Amino acid sequence: MLHALAHIRIVLVETSLSANIGSACRAMKTMGLNDLVLANPQCDVVSDVSMARASGADDLLQQCRTAPNLAEAVSDCALVLGASARSRSFPWPLLNPRQAAQKALAAASQQQTVALVFGRERSGLTNDELAQCHAHLHIPANPDYSSLNVASAVQVLSYELRMACLAGEVDYQWSAVREEPPASHTQMEGFFSHLEQALVDIEYLDPNNPKLLMNRLRRLYLRAEPDTTEVNILRGILKQTIKAASGKLKPK
Amino acid sequence: MLHALAHIRIVLVETSLSANIGSACRAMKTMGLNDLVLANPQCDVVSDVSMARASGADDLLQQCRTAPNLAEAVSDCALVLGASARSRSFPWPLLNPRQAAQKALAAASQQQTVALVFGRERSGLTNDELAQCHAHLHIPANPDYSSLNVASAVQVLSYELRMACLAGEVDYQWSAVREEPPASHTQMEGFFSHLEQALVDIEYLDPNNPKLLMNRLRRLYLRAEPDTTEVNILRGILKQTIKAASGKLKPK
């Protein structure tokens, strides 16, 4: 699905700070986007500041195109989504970034060109510009301070686009990164017997009054889901512990 | 669920650019986060540049705390997630930002303090710092250019935390059957020091050739997220083990 990102364009409308254009390039490139169009930029596009902010994404900065206005910037697009503060006065179809990414990818995967549009630093998109969009996209923000930097907004949307592409493709999990599967039931029971013996030998567990100790330890170790190598390490430790308890360590 | 955000801390380790600290404040505040701790910052925290970047989030900048290192910054935290490039050489539990947000909120909603940790601009977190984390979080990025700005990374995670709050999509199973919260970072580090000593005493760990043993054991025990009672049991076992190794058990 990552190839669909080639059909997604970021459009910045009347950006006034060169730094934000550079940061937007960096945000896009980290997520695999590369089509940037600037609608009537109000600052130098390629400058020391924008180059520094773009960091290794200066190629996007050099390649980006300008257009006189939003309409020209998105003229070939089949789907245009415009970033907006939530408006209740004149509601438009409204998507959060995750929904916007899914909608955008569905179109992009059919080779349709899609634009995600971001407005001016202080005032966003005008009502006329918002009315050129198929839907509005809203980043849910703190109502007491909703002022995302424009490049940060580009970062969030670019990230959601990449996540949507990767959905189901990358295996992330709490216990996923395993080199081997968890130990078998038999291996775990062998470990617990061994553990119990060692605890008796070091006089931590009183076999005549065991209480809940072994159950507490079972719960703890089972929660960790040790693999075979880990069980072998733990049993190696127990073997040495038993040896120590019997006074058979080499004298120091 | 938004109140849970009060229990989530952002930790920046050895940040070298004042601008990034300001931008991180803005990123946090837009998403409703306000607890920022700087571990050994390498630049002025409050400066003209950081104030300008913080924009209306200068209150966070003024309030943020500093700590001499990561361990101090997260000493009271029950869950520590560290941002990392994906490593295949010594894999740790790995979460994407969405999973990390869910895991963090599940803990935060139980009043546990959670830290999301971000490393140096050029080199990220060290291996020692990563080994202090329960899991690593990885922002899936373009393999050809994966260099997210640190404040952009904070923006993405803060956004995911807010989305998770708003969607009510928290997986409570993580922290379900627990009688008490996980042990603090300081308690876990105390346990690991104790464990290392015991392993040397029983001659299982050669201090002159430690290899990866401690890291393997750290990963195993951190995965289990022991609570305070469990850590106390484990340390009771270690105390008896050390006693056994010194030949001080009562003769049978």
HADDOCK unambig.tbl for C-alpha pairs under 7 A between the chains (distance, minus, plus):
assign (segid A and resid 27 and name CA) (segid B and resid 148 and name CA) 6.86 0.50 0.50
assign (segid A and resid 29 and name CA) (segid B and resid 145 and name CA) 6.65 0.50 0.50
assign (segid A and resid 30 and name CA) (segid B and resid 141 and name CA) 5.46 0.50 0.50
assign (segid A and resid 30 and name CA) (segid B and resid 142 and name CA) 5.13 0.50 0.50
assign (segid A and resid 30 and name CA) (segid B and resid 145 and name CA) 5.39 0.50 0.50
assign (segid A and resid 30 and name CA) (segid B and resid 146 and name CA) 5.04 0.50 0.50
assign (segid A and resid 30 and name CA) (segid B and resid 147 and name CA) 6.25 0.50 0.50
assign (segid A and resid 30 and name CA) (segid B and resid 148 and name CA) 6.17 0.50 0.50
assign (segid A and resid 31 and name CA) (segid B and resid 141 and name CA) 5.12 0.50 0.50
assign (segid A and resid 31 and name CA) (segid B and resid 142 and name CA) 5.13 0.50 0.50
assign (segid A and resid 32 and name CA) (segid B and resid 142 and name CA) 5.17 0.50 0.50
assign (segid A and resid 141 and name CA) (segid B and resid 30 and name CA) 5.47 0.50 0.50
assign (segid A and resid 141 and name CA) (segid B and resid 31 and name CA) 5.16 0.50 0.50
assign (segid A and resid 142 and name CA) (segid B and resid 30 and name CA) 5.15 0.50 0.50
assign (segid A and resid 142 and name CA) (segid B and resid 31 and name CA) 5.16 0.50 0.50
assign (segid A and resid 142 and name CA) (segid B and resid 32 and name CA) 5.26 0.50 0.50
assign (segid A and resid 145 and name CA) (segid B and resid 29 and name CA) 6.70 0.50 0.50
assign (segid A and resid 145 and name CA) (segid B and resid 30 and name CA) 5.41 0.50 0.50
assign (segid A and resid 146 and name CA) (segid B and resid 30 and name CA) 5.10 0.50 0.50
assign (segid A and resid 147 and name CA) (segid B and resid 30 and name CA) 6.29 0.50 0.50
assign (segid A and resid 148 and name CA) (segid B and resid 27 and name CA) 6.92 0.50 0.50
assign (segid A and resid 148 and name CA) (segid B and resid 30 and name CA) 6.23 0.50 0.50
assign (segid A and resid 152 and name CA) (segid B and resid 152 and name CA) 6.24 0.50 0.50
assign (segid A and resid 152 and name CA) (segid B and resid 155 and name CA) 6.77 0.50 0.50
assign (segid A and resid 155 and name CA) (segid B and resid 152 and name CA) 6.75 0.50 0.50
assign (segid A and resid 156 and name CA) (segid B and resid 156 and name CA) 5.83 0.50 0.50
assign (segid A and resid 172 and name CA) (segid B and resid 94 and name CA) 5.72 0.50 0.50
assign (segid A and resid 172 and name CA) (segid B and resid 95 and name CA) 5.26 0.50 0.50
assign (segid A and resid 172 and name CA) (segid B and resid 96 and name CA) 6.16 0.50 0.50
assign (segid A and resid 173 and name CA) (segid B and resid 93 and name CA) 6.71 0.50 0.50
assign (segid A and resid 173 and name CA) (segid B and resid 94 and name CA) 5.86 0.50 0.50
assign (segid A and resid 173 and name CA) (segid B and resid 95 and name CA) 5.57 0.50 0.50
assign (segid A and resid 174 and name CA) (segid B and resid 93 and name CA) 5.00 0.50 0.50
assign (segid A and resid 174 and name CA) (segid B and resid 94 and name CA) 5.94 0.50 0.50
assign (segid A and resid 174 and name CA) (segid B and resid 95 and name CA) 6.21 0.50 0.50
assign (segid A and resid 175 and name CA) (segid B and resid 93 and name CA) 5.39 0.50 0.50
assign (segid A and resid 176 and name CA) (segid B and resid 93 and name CA) 6.41 0.50 0.50
assign (segid A and resid 177 and name CA) (segid B and resid 91 and name CA) 5.91 0.50 0.50
assign (segid A and resid 177 and name CA) (segid B and resid 92 and name CA) 6.25 0.50 0.50
assign (segid A and resid 177 and name CA) (segid B and resid 93 and name CA) 5.55 0.50 0.50
assign (segid A and resid 177 and name CA) (segid B and resid 94 and name CA) 6.54 0.50 0.50
assign (segid A and resid 202 and name CA) (segid B and resid 240 and name CA) 5.80 0.50 0.50
assign (segid A and resid 202 and name CA) (segid B and resid 241 and name CA) 6.15 0.50 0.50
assign (segid A and resid 202 and name CA) (segid B and resid 244 and name CA) 6.07 0.50 0.50
assign (segid A and resid 204 and name CA) (segid B and resid 237 and name CA) 6.31 0.50 0.50
assign (segid A and resid 204 and name CA) (segid B and resid 240 and name CA) 6.46 0.50 0.50
assign (segid A and resid 220 and name CA) (segid B and resid 224 and name CA) 6.40 0.50 0.50
assign (segid A and resid 220 and name CA) (segid B and resid 226 and name CA) 6.84 0.50 0.50
assign (segid A and resid 221 and name CA) (segid B and resid 224 and name CA) 6.98 0.50 0.50
assign (segid A and resid 223 and name CA) (segid B and resid 224 and name CA) 5.45 0.50 0.50
assign (segid A and resid 224 and name CA) (segid B and resid 220 and name CA) 6.34 0.50 0.50
assign (segid A and resid 224 and name CA) (segid B and resid 221 and name CA) 6.94 0.50 0.50
assign (segid A and resid 224 and name CA) (segid B and resid 223 and name CA) 5.49 0.50 0.50
assign (segid A and resid 224 and name CA) (segid B and resid 224 and name CA) 4.21 0.50 0.50
assign (segid A and resid 226 and name CA) (segid B and resid 220 and name CA) 6.91 0.50 0.50
assign (segid A and resid 237 and name CA) (segid B and resid 204 and name CA) 6.30 0.50 0.50
assign (segid A and resid 240 and name CA) (segid B and resid 202 and name CA) 5.81 0.50 0.50
assign (segid A and resid 240 and name CA) (segid B and resid 204 and name CA) 6.47 0.50 0.50
assign (segid A and resid 241 and name CA) (segid B and resid 202 and name CA) 6.12 0.50 0.50
assign (segid A and resid 241 and name CA) (segid B and resid 241 and name CA) 6.30 0.50 0.50
assign (segid A and resid 244 and name CA) (segid B and resid 202 and name CA) 6.04 0.50 0.50
assign (segid A and resid 244 and name CA) (segid B and resid 244 and name CA) 5.55 0.50 0.50
assign (segid A and resid 244 and name CA) (segid B and resid 245 and name CA) 4.67 0.50 0.50
assign (segid A and resid 245 and name CA) (segid B and resid 244 and name CA) 4.68 0.50 0.50
assign (segid A and resid 245 and name CA) (segid B and resid 245 and name CA) 6.45 0.50 0.50
assign (segid A and resid 247 and name CA) (segid B and resid 247 and name CA) 6.02 0.50 0.50
